[in-house]
């Protein structure tokens, strides 16, 4: 279970609640995102390696981003550092 809390106007990540195996692997990037005042959309631009538990964080961020209608589309295309087109 992972809930991301973000400011309703700026989409800045304010905190999170999580209970899951290997939660410490998710807590570190979440704490850094709060410290650096990153938005949900900025976090989605970060690489999420496969297969890792950190992919669960990407799923929660996509769910949070979906609540910001009209801000930005949510999908793999948010990763600007990837030169290839996503397969999905």
Phi, psi and omega in degrees: 000127182217120177242131177255133177250128182224151176298132186290344180258315186263345185069012178292134181289126182257333181170187181200160171234134180211143172217110183191163174298144178061032182301332181297334179287338178266330183295323183297307178296329177293316178297320179294324180293324176292314181300321183267006176055047179277153175269167175303319183290325176292321178295325179292342177280347179285152177288140174237109187282152182239138354266122177215162177294336181297341176297333176296326177296319179299319179298316179294322177295321178295321177297317179295318181297327179295344179274356178255080183295136176081357181284296179204150175292150180251125178175182181296338181293351177291341180276092185292342183277356181267114183286337182272155174283142178294153182277346183258000000 
